Amino acid sequence: MFRRYEPGRGHPWQPAVRAVIMGLVAVALAGGCTNTPERKANLREAARINVSLGAGYMSQGNLELASEKLLKALRQAPDLAEAHWTFALLQMRLKNYEAAEHHFKRALELDPDDPRAHNNYGIFLCDRGRHRAAVEQFLRAAKDPLYDGIAAAYTNAGVCAEKIPDPTAAERYYLAAVEHDPKFGQALLRLVALYLRQGRIAEAEKTMNRYEAVARPTAQSLLLGYRLAKARGDLPAARRYGGILIKRFPDSPQAQEVLQR
């Protein structure tokens, strides 16, 4: 028969039980306070998942959920660079520019060689009118041979260089983008537009032909084709480009430009 425990009398196992309990408490406290390498790795992986979820919600326009996931990622791994620059992009969307810059800078402190951080910080700086500083960030991103956005970074540098304005540098960056990726349509179209503004019609036409050989028509490309045909004095070609633009992209600003003309 089990002996009933009565307060004050003392259980015969009481000293041993107390020792075991105290040992378990010590282990539990040690486990709760020690950030083991395994636990840190698990938290870092969880943070990356939350960054991915936050970026997805941001692309869908659900900024509240995006903020929730990204803040959770920052709590899980405060030293994760991609969590900081993704959160910075969200702050840009929310027009919290001071917070955005803080997190971009923190990301680059944590990982100075992250080309995505440099490219996105460049977008922020260009948007804020700090064009030369932005170009530097884009070029830093483009220097990484493993970065899958090299052509985009060079194109971004060209866009921002045009705002300085420095069209010579812009052309150089667009050409670098095309040299890296001959099928990168945005760089080709930017070159067409630049050549048109400079009256370099033959170069614009050659570049447009390169674009049409590797990419599908867009509202932007059809409008440039329309402008280029008019600049050459080829009215049938201009009508053809304009007709296709209005038919395929009737609600676009580019179609409205053609209709107004």
GIFENPE-V957890 format. One record per residue. N is the residue number from 1. RES is the residue in one letter. PHI is phi in degrees with one decimal (* if undefined). Layout:
BEGIN
{{N/RES/PHI} {N/RES/PHI}}
END
This chain:
BEGIN
{{1/M/*} {2/F/-74.7} {3/R/-81.5} {4/R/-67.7} {5/Y/-82.0} {6/E/-119.3} {7/P/-55.3} {8/G/95.1} {9/R/-84.6} {10/G/87.0} {11/H/-78.2} {12/P/-61.4} {13/W/-94.6} {14/Q/-54.9} {15/P/-62.0} {16/A/-67.3} {17/V/-60.8} {18/R/-61.2} {19/A/-64.4} {20/V/-64.0} {21/I/-60.4} {22/M/-62.5} {23/G/-64.6} {24/L/-64.8} {25/V/-61.4} {26/A/-62.2} {27/V/-63.2} {28/A/-62.6} {29/L/-65.1} {30/A/-63.9} {31/G/-65.1} {32/G/-73.8} {33/C/-97.5} {34/T/-93.5} {35/N/-90.7} {36/T/-66.7} {37/P/-56.0} {38/E/-65.2} {39/R/-64.9} {40/K/-62.5} {41/A/-64.9} {42/N/-65.3} {43/L/-64.9} {44/R/-65.6} {45/E/-66.8} {46/A/-62.9} {47/A/-64.5} {48/R/-62.6} {49/I/-63.1} {50/N/-68.5} {51/V/-62.6} {52/S/-61.9} {53/L/-64.4} {54/G/-62.2} {55/A/-63.7} {56/G/-63.5} {57/Y/-63.0} {58/M/-64.4} {59/S/-67.1} {60/Q/-86.7} {61/G/87.6} {62/N/-90.1} {63/L/-73.0} {64/E/-66.3} {65/L/-67.0} {66/A/-59.8} {67/S/-61.9} {68/E/-59.9} {69/K/-68.8} {70/L/-71.6} {71/L/-65.1} {72/K/-63.0} {73/A/-61.1} {74/L/-66.2} {75/R/-70.7} {76/Q/-70.9} {77/A/-143.6} {78/P/-62.5} {79/D/-102.4} {80/L/-91.0} {81/A/-58.7} {82/E/-65.4} {83/A/-66.6} {84/H/-69.5} {85/W/-75.4} {86/T/-70.5} {87/F/-63.8} {88/A/-62.5} {89/L/-61.9} {90/L/-63.7} {91/Q/-64.3} {92/M/-59.5} {93/R/-60.0} {94/L/-87.1} {95/K/64.3} {96/N/-92.7} {97/Y/-69.2} {98/E/-65.4} {99/A/-65.2} {100/A/-59.4} {101/E/-64.2} {102/H/-56.7} {103/H/-75.4} {104/F/-62.4} {105/K/-65.5} {106/R/-64.6} {107/A/-59.3} {108/L/-75.3} {109/E/-66.3} {110/L/-73.4} {111/D/-144.6} {112/P/-63.5} {113/D/-104.0} {114/D/-76.7} {115/P/-65.6} {116/R/-66.2} {117/A/-64.6} {118/H/-63.5} {119/N/-63.4} {120/N/-70.7} {121/Y/-65.8} {122/G/-61.1} {123/I/-59.9} {124/F/-60.8} {125/L/-64.1} {126/C/-65.0} {127/D/-62.9} {128/R/-89.8} {129/G/85.9} {130/R/-97.7} {131/H/-69.3} {132/R/-65.1} {133/A/-63.2} {134/A/-64.5} {135/V/-58.7} {136/E/-59.5} {137/Q/-66.2} {138/F/-62.1} {139/L/-69.0} {140/R/-60.8} {141/A/-63.7} {142/A/-69.8} {143/K/-75.0} {144/D/-79.4} {145/P/-65.5} {146/L/-93.1} {147/Y/-73.2} {148/D/-84.5} {149/G/-117.5} {150/I/-60.8} {151/A/-62.0} {152/A/-66.2} {153/A/-64.2} {154/Y/-62.8} {155/T/-64.0} {156/N/-59.7} {157/A/-61.3} {158/G/-64.7} {159/V/-59.0} {160/C/-72.4} {161/A/-63.1} {162/E/-62.7} {163/K/-80.3} {164/I/-62.6} {165/P/-95.6} {166/D/-141.2} {167/P/-63.3} {168/T/-64.5} {169/A/-65.7} {170/A/-58.7} {171/E/-60.1} {172/R/-61.4} {173/Y/-71.4} {174/Y/-62.6} {175/L/-65.4} {176/A/-65.0} {177/A/-63.0} {178/V/-70.0} {179/E/-64.4} {180/H/-70.2} {181/D/-139.0} {182/P/-60.6} {183/K/-101.9} {184/F/-79.7} {185/G/-61.3} {186/Q/-61.9} {187/A/-66.4} {188/L/-62.5} {189/L/-67.0} {190/R/-63.4} {191/L/-66.1} {192/V/-57.0} {193/A/-62.6} {194/L/-64.4} {195/Y/-64.1} {196/L/-61.9} {197/R/-63.0} {198/Q/-90.4} {199/G/74.3} {200/R/-91.8} {201/I/-65.6} {202/A/-62.7} {203/E/-69.1} {204/A/-63.1} {205/E/-65.5} {206/K/-61.3} {207/T/-70.1} {208/M/-62.7} {209/N/-61.9} {210/R/-63.8} {211/Y/-62.8} {212/E/-66.2} {213/A/-79.8} {214/V/-124.0} {215/A/-139.5} {216/R/-80.9} {217/P/-64.8} {218/T/-125.7} {219/A/-59.6} {220/Q/-65.6} {221/S/-67.7} {222/L/-68.4} {223/L/-66.2} {224/L/-65.3} {225/G/-61.9} {226/Y/-61.9} {227/R/-65.3} {228/L/-65.4} {229/A/-62.7} {230/K/-65.1} {231/A/-65.1} {232/R/-81.5} {233/G/79.5} {234/D/-96.7} {235/L/-67.6} {236/P/-59.3} {237/A/-66.2} {238/A/-61.6} {239/R/-64.2} {240/R/-65.1} {241/Y/-61.6} {242/G/-62.7} {243/G/-64.2} {244/I/-64.1} {245/L/-60.6} {246/I/-66.9} {247/K/-72.0} {248/R/-84.3} {249/F/-129.5} {250/P/-62.8} {251/D/-97.6} {252/S/-78.6} {253/P/-59.3} {254/Q/-64.4} {255/A/-64.7} {256/Q/-63.8} {257/E/-63.1} {258/V/-65.5} {259/L/-63.3} {260/Q/-68.2} {261/R/-80.2}}
END
